[in-house]
Amino acid sequence: MNRFTADDINSIQPYVPGEQPQDGRYIKLNTNESPFPPSPAVLDVIHNCEYRLYQDTQATELRQAIADTADVGFENIFVSNGSDETLAFCFRAFGKGGVCFADITYGFYKVYSQLYNTDSVIVPLREEFLLDTDDYMQSKGMIIIANPNAPTGLYVGLSEIERLVRSNRDSLVIVDEAYIDFGGQSAIVLTKKYDNIMVVQTFSKSRSLAGLRLGFAIAEKSLIESLVKVKDSTNPYNVNVVAQLAGRAAVLDGDYTRRCCNSIMRTRDNTIEELRRAGFYCTDSKANFIFARHPDIGGERLYLALKEKGILVRQFNQDRIADYIRVTVGTDEQMERFFEETINIIKRGCRD
Ligand SMILES: *Cc1c(COP(=O)(O)O)cnc(C)c1O
């Protein structure tokens, strides 16, 4: 690093995204994108953008559409360039009193904690990666929970989330619902009842728009105003003109999203059943990915062997989860290929 760089920047370990090969050679099951294209309604509107002028900094129509479907007010919605940006702004705006999150969860929380110099309290998940809300009672500062969690896929029920919010009225509870559309019940309803919860969602997974970069937050008005303040002090034009139009079209076509999610959930449950029959341990994932390990092969070895066969999955060289692979749920055909290759690898492995 060069001599003009601040020490605290020098020491940051940035987030490492999954590989994004651009040659289309792989069956890509490594970064939890949707196997389906976006709604046809999305593709229709993007031809009619006004590119020459700066766009609406308030993203009025997009926020109104999200507000209407969530049954909250316009002033309760914040939109951002992917939900990662919302999360970053949360650390900047609300992280001053410290931030609590799980040891096994979305890797970006730790990175943001370093970037924004927040004190972080790492709360270990219990056996089998279960999150016990008792471990978060009377926390200081901000609590952030991915629900369903990544990369475990495990989901905490709404009543538990409510108990957490009610028991920590002096801290802000952020619920990162990147995967909520794959079988969970959203905590958005709680944002109408409590002023210390914020729900964050993304268009990247269930809405098939990872490359568009669009996410949003729902919370009580003054929390949203704090995020707007950070945004307007960073980049008032954070959500581009295409994202505003396309995002609105995606929200209005909720039926399409539900059909895609139902299909992904069916494929997920079938694949988990097959894997379990073949000797895998799989978590009860309520997300669009499977988290699995086999007693006869390590995570890295399985990941590399699958890659050699043209199938890209994700593996984390991290304590407690190094033996697992995380597999995004693709189409039925993709999952059949994945399953066949996996079984071949394991049979081969048992022979040598
Ligand atoms: C994918 C993901 C996000 C962010 O996705 P964006 O593409 O930035 O919207 C946030 N949280 C979790 C847990 C995720 O898995």
The ligand as an SDF file (V2000), in Angstrom:
LIG
                    3D

 15 15  0  0  0  0  0  0  0  0999 V2000
  -26.6150  -10.9540   -1.5220 C   0  0  0  0  0  0  0  0  0  0  0  0
  -26.7430  -10.3990   -0.1460 C   0  0  0  0  0  0  0  0  0  0  0  0
  -26.8240   -9.0240    0.0960 C   0  0  0  0  0  0  0  0  0  0  0  0
  -26.6210   -7.9320   -0.8750 C   0  0  0  0  0  0  0  0  0  0  0  0
  -26.9190   -8.0070   -2.1190 O   0  0  0  0  0  0  0  0  0  0  0  0
  -26.9360   -6.7520   -3.0820 P   0  0  0  0  0  0  0  0  0  0  0  0
  -26.6520   -7.3890   -4.3840 O   0  0  0  0  0  0  0  0  0  0  0  0
  -25.8940   -5.7570   -2.6510 O   0  0  0  0  0  0  0  0  0  0  0  0
  -28.2960   -6.1900   -2.9570 O   0  0  0  0  0  0  0  0  0  0  0  0
  -27.0290   -8.5980    1.4000 C   0  0  0  0  0  0  0  0  0  0  0  0
  -27.1100   -9.4530    2.4150 N   0  0  0  0  0  0  0  0  0  0  0  0
  -27.0160  -10.7630    2.2290 C   0  0  0  0  0  0  0  0  0  0  0  0
  -27.1320  -11.6610    3.4030 C   0  0  0  0  0  0  0  0  0  0  0  0
  -26.8170  -11.2740    0.9530 C   0  0  0  0  0  0  0  0  0  0  0  0
  -26.6720  -12.5870    0.7910 O   0  0  0  0  0  0  0  0  0  0  0  0
  1  2  1  0
  2  3  1  0
  2 14  2  0
  3  4  1  0
  3 10  2  0
  4  5  1  0
  5  6  1  0
  6  7  2  0
  6  8  1  0
  6  9  1  0
 10 11  1  0
 11 12  2  0
 12 13  1  0
 12 14  1  0
 14 15  1  0
M  END
$$$$
